[in-house]
Amino acid sequence: MRFFKFLISLFLIPACIATVAGLMSQVFSLGGSHLLIYFIIGFVSYLILQTFLFTPLRIYILGHELTHALWSLAFGGKVKKLRVFKNRGEVQLTKVNFLITLAPYFFPFYTFLILAIYYSVNFFYPLKPLFSLLIFLIGFSWSFHLSLCFFSLRKEQSDLQKGGLFFSVVIIWLMNIIVLSLILGWTMIDFFSIREFFQVSYITTREIWKWLFSHGKELVIFIIDHLKKTS
């Protein structure tokens, strides 16, 4: 199974590169939009908070464990126990798979919580004047998500070891780009096209595979020759 996951990871690397290209193509389309500015300000604001003030680790751990629980419930599982301590958390689930295990690393719990609150209130009371604040909070919460993910990944994480480190990193990379693109496309619908994001990602993935098939043999020979010279 680990070898099979390793092969899947290799197969997905071109898609990881392509989705970044797809995301950048849509970010550039935002251009001078003030919404992009609010997102960036929110993103940088959290970095300043964590760098110079404090790291809200317990809040992250709570969101981390709740994400495990939420995804387990989505797959038909049940939550038997959930506990949060100062530097760690614990959750017992009746159903686990690799998506449930890795979900906290690509599913920004607090970003989706903010979106749920905003659109729920907006359904009854229009919040359009606060839309720029929403974009700021998305940037802020996404920065929180990425920063604390990197913080936790620097330590040994059993979540990543269960499915294999290489496989886990590839899935986390790919899913983070897709989830961020879906959020931006959902909130900035007039500027960010989810359809075009997937089109560019697909076309770029196809072109990468074409290049690999046409130059793969030369690349393998080059690597083998290089290994022989250095051995």
C-alpha positions, -999 to 999 in steps of 0.1 A, spaced: 0 0 0 28 24 8 45 17 -25 11 23 -43 7 56 -25 43 65 -35 34 60 -71 2 81 -68 23 108 -52 47 109 -82 17 109 -105 2 139 -87 33 161 -87 26 176 -121 -9 185 -109 6 201 -78 27 224 -101 -2 230 -125 -27 240 -98 -2 267 -86 -2 280 -122 -40 279 -122 -42 298 -90 -16 324 -101 -35 330 -133 -66 339 -114 -48 360 -88 -33 380 -116 -68 385 -130 -77 402 -97 -52 428 -107 -61 461 -91 -91 448 -73 -93 462 -38 -104 428 -26 -70 413 -33 -55 442 -12 -78 433 17 -69 397 15 -32 405 15 -35 429 44 -54 402 64 -28 376 55 2 398 66 -17 410 97 -17 375 111 19 369 103 28 400 123 6 388 152 23 355 154 58 369 149 57 397 174 29 389 199 19 353 204 11 320 188 -25 309 194 -16 273 196 -45 261 217 -70 277 193 -53 259 164 -53 226 182 -91 229 189 -97 236 152 -74 208 142 -93 182 163 -127 196 153 -117 192 117 -108 155 122 -142 151 139 -161 170 112 -146 150 83 -152 118 102 -189 127 106 -191 136 69 -179 100 61 -204 85 84 -182 81 115 -189 91 151 -169 111 176 -163 91 208 -140 116 226 -124 150 219 -100 167 243 -77 198 239 -47 204 260 -21 232 261 2 217 235 -17 188 220 -51 174 213 -69 141 212 -99 128 193 -113 92 191 -132 84 159 -151 54 147 -141 59 111 -108 71 97 -93 74 62 -65 94 47 -87 124 40 -99 124 76 -64 121 88 -50 149 66 -80 172 66 -67 197 93 -37 204 70 -57 215 40 -91 224 54 -90 258 71 -116 253 98 -118 289 110 -120 303 75 -150 281 68 -165 290 102 -162 327 93 -178 321 59 -206 301 75 -214 329 100 -212 356 74 -235 340 48 -259 327 75 -264 363 89 -264 377 54 -293 355 45 -315 373 70 -297 407 72 -276 420 42 -240 424 51 -227 438 18 -211 468 35 -189 444 55 -178 423 25 -143 439 25 -140 429 62 -150 393 52 -121 392 26 -97 406 53 -108 378 77 -104 352 50 -68 364 45 -62 365 82 -76 331 89 -59 315 59 -26 329 71 -34 314 106 -41 280 89 -9 279 69 14 293 96 2 269 123 2 240 98 39 247 91 45 251 128 30 217 136 46 200 107 80 209 120 73 185 148 69 148 142 32 143 132 16 109 135 -10 120 110 16 122 82 34 91 92 2 69 89 -2 75 52 35 80 43 53 113 45 57 119 8 21 109 0 8 131 28 28 162 17 17 159 -19 -20 156 -9 -17 185 15 0 207 -11 -26 199 -38 -57 202 -16 -45 235 -1 -43 251 -35 -77 237 -46 -94 247 -14 -80 282 -15 -91 286 -51 -126 274 -43 -128 299 -14 -116 328 -36 -138 318 -64 -168 316 -42 -163 349 -25 -148 369 -54 -170 355 -81 -168 386 -103 -130 384 -105 -119 348 -97 -132 321 -120 -131 286 -106 -138 272 -140 -108 289 -155 -87 278 -126 -94 242 -133 -90 247 -171 -55 262 -166 -46 235 -141 -58 207 -165 -40 222 -195 -8 228 -176 -9 192 -161 -13 178 -196 16 199 -210 39 188 -181 30 151 -188 37 156 -226 71 171 -218 79 142 -194 69 116 -220 90 133 -247 121 140 -225 117 114 -199 143 90 -214 169 117 -217 162 128 -182 166 93 -168 199 88 -187 212 122 -175 204 112 -138 220 78 -142 252 93 -158 253 119 -130 250 92 -103 278 72 -119 301 102 -120 295 111 -84 297 75 -71 
